[in-house]
Structure formats: structure tokens, C-alpha cells
Amino acid sequence: MFRRTFWFTAGAAAGVWATSKVNRKLKALTPESLAAQAADKAVEAGHRLKDFALDVRAGMVQREAELGDALGLEAAPDDARALPPQRYAAAIDQSKPSYHTTNSPSSHGNSYNRNEDH
């Protein structure tokens, strides 16, 4: 009697365990879960790439300093390597002609329809 009860209980427990394991695996394979996993891996890869780039940059600065010392060059101040200020006045020049001509389709009252090209 106890033997049958033991095996019945063991079978029921194994069934519950297998069912829960299968349900967890199915939930892990849903499109939303796969998308979240891919996004997490992409973010992780981005962080590793950023760390690598920072390590490379630090190595470059260190090697540049070593070469500067070996060649007897003075270290350039940080502001010497900075970009020059932008000149906004040259970028906003109103004397240039407009790219819109009177022969454009919109000037005849017809709007351009992309579907006509296909």
C-alpha cells in the first residue's frame, strides 16, 4: 500500500516538475521574450564596445605621452587639440539662390505623387 502511494506521489511530482519546466521554456521562446533578450544582449554588447573604445583611447593617450617623452616633445595643452569655434554666419548666407525653380511640379498647382513613378 505504501509502495503504491510512494510511486503515485513521485509520478505526480515528476509531472508537475516537467509541466512547469516546459511552461517556463515556452514563455522564454515567445516573441516578446526573445525581443527582450536580444535587446539586453545588444545593450550589453554596446557597453562592452564602449569600454573597449575607452581602453583603446586611454592606451593611445599613454602611448602618445611615451612617444612625446622619448622624442623630447612638449605635451600640447588640452585646449590646443580642441576644435575651433564654428562660424554660424557663413552657414546662413542668404545671398545664395534658392533651389526651387518656377518649373517645379509644385509651382503648377500639381503636387508630386510618388506613385506615378512606379
C-alpha positions as CSV (number, residue, x, y, z in Angstrom):
1,M,0.0,0.0,0.0
2,F,2.8,2.4,1.0
3,R,4.7,1.4,-2.1
4,R,1.8,2.4,-4.5
5,T,1.4,5.7,-2.6
6,F,5.1,6.5,-2.9
7,W,5.2,5.8,-6.6
8,F,2.0,7.7,-7.2
9,T,3.3,10.7,-5.3
10,A,6.7,10.5,-7.1
11,G,4.9,10.4,-10.5
12,A,2.7,13.3,-9.7
13,A,5.7,15.4,-8.5
14,A,7.6,14.5,-11.7
15,G,4.6,15.5,-13.8
16,V,4.3,18.9,-12.0
17,W,8.0,19.5,-12.3
18,A,8.1,18.6,-16.1
19,T,5.0,20.7,-16.8
20,S,6.4,23.8,-15.0
21,K,9.8,23.3,-16.8
22,V,8.0,23.1,-20.2
23,N,5.9,26.2,-19.5
24,R,9.0,28.2,-18.5
25,K,10.7,27.2,-21.7
26,L,7.6,28.1,-23.8
27,K,7.4,31.5,-22.1
28,A,11.1,32.1,-22.8
29,L,10.5,31.4,-26.6
30,T,7.7,33.9,-27.1
31,P,8.5,36.7,-29.5
32,E,8.3,39.3,-26.7
33,S,10.7,37.4,-24.6
34,L,13.1,36.8,-27.5
35,A,13.0,40.5,-28.3
36,A,13.8,41.4,-24.7
37,Q,16.7,39.0,-24.6
38,A,18.0,40.4,-27.9
39,A,17.7,43.9,-26.6
40,D,19.5,43.0,-23.4
41,K,22.3,41.4,-25.3
42,A,22.6,44.4,-27.7
43,V,22.8,46.8,-24.7
44,E,25.4,44.5,-23.1
45,A,27.4,44.4,-26.3
46,G,27.2,48.2,-26.6
47,H,28.6,48.6,-23.1
48,R,31.5,46.2,-23.8
49,L,32.2,48.1,-27.1
50,K,32.2,51.4,-25.2
51,D,34.6,50.0,-22.6
52,F,36.8,48.7,-25.3
53,A,36.9,52.1,-27.0
54,L,37.7,53.8,-23.7
55,D,40.5,51.4,-23.1
56,V,41.9,52.0,-26.6
57,R,41.7,55.7,-26.1
58,A,43.5,55.5,-22.8
59,G,46.2,53.4,-24.4
60,M,46.5,55.9,-27.2
61,V,47.0,58.8,-24.8
62,Q,49.5,56.8,-22.8
63,R,51.5,55.8,-25.9
64,E,51.4,59.3,-27.2
65,A,52.8,60.6,-23.9
66,E,55.6,57.9,-24.0
67,L,56.5,58.8,-27.6
68,G,56.4,62.5,-26.7
69,D,58.8,61.9,-23.8
70,A,61.1,59.7,-26.0
71,L,61.3,62.3,-28.7
72,G,61.5,65.3,-26.4
73,L,58.3,66.9,-27.5
74,E,56.3,69.1,-25.2
75,A,52.8,68.0,-24.4
76,A,50.2,70.1,-26.1
77,P,47.7,71.7,-23.8
78,D,44.2,70.3,-23.9
79,D,42.7,73.4,-25.5
80,A,45.2,73.2,-28.4
81,R,43.6,70.0,-29.6
82,A,40.1,71.4,-29.3
83,L,38.1,72.2,-32.4
84,P,37.9,75.8,-33.5
85,P,34.6,77.6,-32.8
86,Q,32.0,77.2,-35.5
87,R,31.2,80.1,-37.7
88,Y,27.4,80.3,-37.9
89,A,27.4,83.5,-40.1
90,A,29.0,81.7,-43.0
91,A,26.5,78.8,-42.8
92,I,23.5,81.2,-43.0
93,D,24.2,83.0,-46.2
94,Q,21.0,84.5,-47.7
95,S,22.7,85.6,-51.0
96,K,22.7,82.1,-52.4
97,P,19.9,81.4,-54.9
98,S,17.0,79.2,-53.9
99,Y,17.0,75.6,-55.2
100,H,13.3,75.9,-56.0
101,T,12.6,77.0,-59.6
102,T,9.4,78.0,-61.2
103,N,9.5,74.8,-63.3
104,S,8.9,72.6,-60.3
105,P,5.8,70.5,-60.3
106,S,4.5,72.2,-57.1
107,S,4.5,75.6,-58.9
108,H,1.9,74.4,-61.4
109,G,-0.5,73.5,-58.7
110,N,0.2,69.8,-59.0
111,S,1.6,68.1,-56.1
112,Y,4.2,65.4,-56.6
113,N,2.9,61.9,-56.4
114,R,5.4,59.2,-55.7
115,N,3.2,56.5,-57.0
116,E,3.3,57.9,-60.6
117,D,6.9,56.9,-60.9
118,H,6.2,53.2,-60.5
